[in-house]
Amino acid sequence: LWLSSICLSLWADAHIFVYHRFGDTKHQSTNTSIEVLKKEFEYFRTNGYRVVTLSKLVKTIKEGKSVPDNWVVLTIDDNFKSFYQNALPIFKEFDYPFSLFVYVKATQKHYGDYTSWKELKEISKYGSLEYHSYSHPHMTHLSDKELRYDFEKGLKLFESRLGIKPKFFAYPYGEYDSRVKKIAKEFGFKAIVNQNLGAVSSKSDIFDIDRIALVGKTDLKRYLRYKELDAKWIEPLT
């Protein structure tokens, strides 16, 4: 409660939201109904919010410019087929940009619940495709060698099958520590996003950008009041 009070006492900034599944009643814990998605998008449109690309937000932070209070960035993790089938038409209807973070192995191995390479190429006409790992592991549990192998294998497939180099990376499960972050930065991403409650300002670390999950029943208005906490986080090294 004390931390929440501090977060709400500072200045307001941009917000990044992350979705997973859409209109998929079999997986309620990660699902957003199409009805809710439309209501959220309508709320952005009628209340003065501007949906911008992740690239635009990162560029603004890098340049040290003020981040507008009304900016919203939309991201999707895991490239589930329900995004392509159910949500993409809504994004197109509202003309909202997005970044989709690709779980490479799921597509490469033709997992039934995930988009194909062909579908990803179609999606790329409307938003950016970014990187979400090869095998979607718990990265804090991997050795340095295993981590680098996962990045190398996944990025090679991503670039060869899609013909593009991803600019951004999202941690699987939102799990990371200083070691994982350090290794991820070795692969040349322009920014890295997490899945922590918070907002984004010109002082945000571009390799540790907060995203708020919008799944299930959420309080969008409350999330939009969250403010960036200008603080240095210290953790034991041993």
Salt bridges, closest charged atoms under 4 A:
ASP24 OD2 - ARG21 NH1 3.38
ASP24 OD1 - LYS26 NZ 3.40
ASP24 OD2 - HIS27 ND1 3.24
GLU35 OE2 - LYS39 NZ 3.45
GLU42 OE1 - ARG45 NH2 2.78
GLU63 OE2 - LYS59 NZ 2.69
GLU63 OE1 - LYS65 NZ 3.03
ASP77 OD2 - HIS132 NE2 3.87
ASP77 OD2 - ARG211 NH2 2.87
ASP78 OD1 - HIS132 NE2 3.15
ASP78 OD1 - HIS136 NE2 2.97
ASP113 OD2 - ARG21 NH1 2.40
GLU119 OE1 - LYS81 NZ 3.01
GLU122 OE1 - LYS125 NZ 2.88
GLU130 OE2 - LYS167 NZ 3.59
ASP144 OD1 - ARG179 NH1 2.67
GLU159 OE2 - LYS165 NZ 3.80
GLU175 OE1 - HIS138 ND1 2.76
GLU186 OE2 - ARG148 NH2 2.78
ASP205 OD2 - LYS181 NZ 2.61
ASP219 OD2 - ARG222 NE 3.69
ASP230 OD2 - LYS203 NZ 3.26
